[in-house]
Amino acid sequence: MELDLDELEPLIAQPHSPDNIVRVRDIEGIAVAQVCIGSCTNSSFYDLAVAAAMLKDKTVAPEVSFTLTPGSRQVFEMIAR
């Protein structure tokens, strides 16, 4: 299998289902009320570290609810350390 990464577009899940996915550019300009980072397939320490690196030195707007959900107690404890 060969993937042309230049052809990939960022996607985003919309309410009310993780399957309700659209291209980010299709909803550009719509206000965001909630952001949830996690996975139903056990978000790993690495997954959450990537998200943390992207968010470093950034702030969440006061009107946005932001959650981060580790995939297991072990990942939670690693993050806490």
Helices and strands as residue ranges (DSSP letters): G 5-7, E 11-13, E 21-23, G 24-27, E 34-37, H 45-55, E 65-68, H 73-80
